[in-house]
């Protein structure tokens, strides 16, 4: 049985506390009025905006001889109204920033747990012979799914009740034909994109995923003391059923929880794109947790061939993610349809470094590091590559969400780092605590002998 080291528990708690302080600090430092926004913009740009505004007013006054005083007053009023509207827009963006940081970190660790559950189900459905010695590691990681599900659903509820303004389409004025803010495109999608149906879908998805997680874990534990293979057969059957449910609901989830941040834009590849990022992140974490446990003297039946296979999946899904990224980007960029290409123009102009940087982290680095078969067997090498891959896919989620919620007002600072630290600490605490609840070897799995002697 695995015992949770006190140092690891303290490490996780420290991360959670420091992260929580960062999250609170992010909310406290967010501006509450346009006056604060003006001050912040003046500090950031050295009063450049104010100077430019004064120059504009001087220019208007210099040409005042050719206009009446009434038209001059109207022009002045129009400039002021435009400026006020701009400051109001920036205010909403800056107020969204701590919420966005919280949502991104929450979703990132949620998708690791969900991806691990899908990978675990694939092993059962395929009756894989190499992986049963890793099943308890996967089950431990999926223990984070119920916790993550509650958090993500609460964040969706807060958006639905307009505590924040992350989901632009939730504004009722956008679907009101009598409103000045009426949006024909969003109104046309309102049969699907409406708050009640959105929350119902989220509840069904989360309930279904967690139900399978509960059942599979229960049958796996029962299989340890069983006298026949009935629990294994049940797990096989439910894994196959879950995978059908998962592949449909994962796509819809990616539309709802990520793509709808940009309600005017859509991509038929998006569900697969999110899936690829989810799987490579999950497999990377499985490999890293396995290596940590192995270094502590546990998982004696795990050998270099198991690590090699996990690293192969890390390599393969990195290639798959890149293929989908390039397919989506190239086709949209080449066709140059305004309502489609705007998605990438925004990211290239305002998020140039993270947008192209993630391609290096998620493709170039893994390919160079894991191309050689021998390197896949070197534990520290796999961990190093895994850290880079996880950083790259966090930035990928960042790029999918931040441009629509925060726009050009983005920055990786206290809210982002604090949120990442908090959820990392929570993830470590939940996962490694779950590993203490059952033996680390699924003793009676029909393929356990093959897995123990697996050699590549």
ABEGO torsion letter per residue (X at the ends): XBBBBAAAAAAAAAAAAAAAAAAAAAAAABBABAAAAAAAAAAAAGGAAAAAAAAAAAAAAAAAAABBAAAAAAAAAAAAAAAAAAAAAAAAAAAAAAAAAAAAAAAAAAAAAAAAAAAAAAAAAAGBAAAAAAAAAAAAAAAAAAAAAAAAAAAAAAAAAGABAABAAABAAAABAABAABBAAAAAAAAABBAAAAAAAAAAAAAAAAAAAAAAAAAAAAAAABABAAAAAAAAAAAAAAAAAAAAAAAAAAAAAAAAABAABBBAAAAAAAAAAAAAAAAAAAAAAAAAAAAAGBGAABBAAAAAAAAAAAAAAAAAAAAAAAAAAAAAAAAGBAAAAAAAAAAAAAAAAAAAAAAAAAAAAAAAAAABAAAAABAAAAAAAAAAAAAAAAAAAAAAAAAAAAEAABBBBAAAAAAAAAAAAAAAAAAAAAAAABBABBAABAAAAAAAABBX
